[in-house]
Amino acid sequence: MRRFGAWPAWAFMALFFAVPLAALLPEAFGEGGRAFGRLFGNPLFFGALRNTLGLGLAAGAISALVDTCIAIELARQPEGRRQWMMTLLGLPLAFSGLVIAYGFILAFGRAGFVTQLLAGLGADPAVIGSWIYSVSGLGFAYAY
């Protein structure tokens, strides 16, 4: 790494990020920028932007809160147990996001096992099963 410094990383970024982005700019600003005018003029745009930002901020805040509690607990553990717990905590990161999302749907979806357990206790499975598809359910899933 000392031999080349950060130049290989910058070249990679230029090749796979900056060059494609530069290729899109003429199309985006073509017609005098009317594409942006149509985008900002769409009545759904600002609602979608608000929901996206809210969901991202909520999921990040939930993750930060939970992860802070986990970090405090990990710091209290002896070295051997801490390594074992960190291995278990890193296990979900080995899977694709699609697999994790499918797991949340299998657990909390309309026919999910958590939904079925709660239905057995008297909860309405239609209400419980649709929760994972709501903003709060998506925030819960994104915060994993």
C-alpha positions, 0 to 999 in steps of 0.5 A, a space after each residue: 500500500 505504501 508503494 502506490 498510496 491511495 491512487 488505486 482506490 481513487 482510480 477505482 472510484 473514478 472508473 466505477 463511480 465518477 465516469 458513469 455519473 459523468 455519462 448521466 449528467 448530459 441526459 439529466 441536464 438536457 432540455 434545459 433541466 426540465 427533467 428536474 422540473 418534472 421531478 420536483 413538480 410531481 406531487 408524490 416526490 416530496 412525500 416520498 422524500 419525507 418518508 425516505 428520510 424519516 425511515 432512514 433516520 429512524 432506522 439509524 437511530 434505533 440501530 445506534 441505540 441498540 448497538 450502544 447497549 450491545 457495546 456496553 454489554 460486550 465491554 463488560 464481558 471477559 475476553 473469551 465470551 466477548 469474542 464468542 458473542 462478537 462472532 454471533 453478532 457478525 453472523 447476519 452480516 455474512 448473508 445477503 440483504 435479500 436473505 435477511 429481508 426474506 427472513 423478516 417476512 417469514 417471521 413477521 409476514 402475513 403467514 409468519 411464525 411470529 404472526 401465527 404465535 400472536 394469532 394463537 394468543 388472540 391477535 388479529 393475524 391480518 393486522 399483525 401480518 401487515 405490520 412488517 410492510 408498514 413504515 414502522 415495520 420497515 424501520 424495524 427490519 432496516 435496523 437489524 
